[in-house]
Amino acid sequence: MSTSRALSGANQPLKGILLVVLATFLFSSHDALSKYLAEFYPIIMVVWVRYLVHTVLMAGIFLPQSGLRVLRSKRPGLQVLRALCLIGTSLLFTTGLHFIPLAEATAVNFLAPLLLLALSVPLLGERVSLGQWAAVSVGFVGVLIIIHPGGALFTPAILLPLGSALCFCFYQILTRLLSEHDSPTTSNFFAGLCNTLIMSALVPFFWQMPTTLGHALAMLALGTCGMSAHLFLTQAFRVAAPALLAPFGYCQLVFAGVLGFVIFGHTPEPSAVVGIAIVCLSGLAAAWQQSRR
């Protein structure tokens, strides 16, 4: 969706904020379920279930209304590349959750908006102010505090959420480029279907039957949370301005910390809390400066 379209419908700010907060809770719930299921099943299978349920639900919602034309893209090559970036994010982040606590991994993944800001200069030809560059630099300092040398997180596994953030950055860049050609529904459905087909080709080599009914329900909930979060986020940007909604995306860090404590009993170290706060504040500062421009 283009910014102009979002701004033209920005007349329900409270509804938009509530939708973004709900979306961030669902994203955090999706990540918590991924971390839980990855303790029992192969990562490939967990990611496959996420995209399969996502695609089946979207097909049930949109195919009766729009038919197969919902998949017609003016830039199918870019759509495939975007889907590959998204599946890279899913595989790297879910694998990282197997080794890294939820809150810390989420914070590192939140480098993506800052990376997007930095890469938008050479890739999109956008102008970035000195203050925005400062916000990017401070965000990287926050991540360094989280994974400080000698700390428990200073292991090769930290490269997994870092790689996930980079993939998600390119995913967002491609989303911007495709917003001029295809609708958000087409882009989301195309990515879900493409990634379902890719993971379906791999999952037979990693197949494992769910051992309990609870695990099967968790797998269904995983895909439902992922798809619902994307739909709520899309709807939020239809009813409120992006500049207003951007700060509330950082609620996901709070939800990740709460779910990490409640489900996995993990309490972040004081240095990690400081690093998470710095990443959050740098992202808010970058969003605020962007809204001023």
Phi, psi and omega in degrees: 000134180284157180297323182297321178293319181296318182291328181293336179255016186278074182232007179226069187299319181296318177297318179298316179297315180298321179294320179294317179298318177296319179297318180294325176295319180291322176298317179294321177296320176301315181294320179295318177296322178298316179297318180294312183292329180293346176283344184241335188229157178299147181302320181302318181291320180298314181292323178300314180299319181302314183281328179297310180297318178304312184290318179298317180293318179295322178297318179294330182275316192258331181297319178299331181276316191246346184068198184288350179293345177295340180265358181284117181244143176279346179224068184298327179297315177294326178295319178296317179297320177298317179298321179294322176297320181292319180290329174297318176300313182298313183293316182291316183291317180296320176296319178298324180296340178291339184241340190237140178302154187299313184296315182293318179296320178297318180297316178297321179295337179283006168292341185306312179298326179287321175296321178299318179299317182291317184279347179292341179290303181283332187266328182245355179071024180274159178261134180240129183283167178298322178296322178292321175298323178297320179297320177298315181297318180295323178298319177295324176298319178300318178294321178297326177292321180297318185253035187308140179306134182092349179278171183294334183270356182279073180223165177302338182297336181293341177292339181293306176294331175296316176296323177298317179297321180293316177299319181291328176299311178294327175300317180291323177298315179294327177297319177298314181296320183283340180298339178278349186238322184235157178283159176301325179296315178299315182296315181293318181292318181299314180296316180298315181293315180300314182289329175296317179295319179296312182290330178294330177287335182265329190297331178301332180281349183233012189297139176208123181294138174304132186276339180222161176296324179299320178293321179296318178293324178296323178294319176296318179295327180302307180293323180295318179297316181297312182292316182298321180298317179295320180293318179295320180295317178299316180294324180300317182285350175277337187245355180212157184290139179304322181298326177288321188278333187308314181299329184286347174297337181283358170299336180299326177296321179293313180297322179297319178295317180294313180293324177298323179285315184291316187272319187249357178067028183259129174247120181300147174293155180306320180296323178294321178298318178297315179297318178298318179297321180293316177300316180297312182294323179294321177295320178295320179295318179296318179295320181295317179295323177296321180293326178294323179289000000 
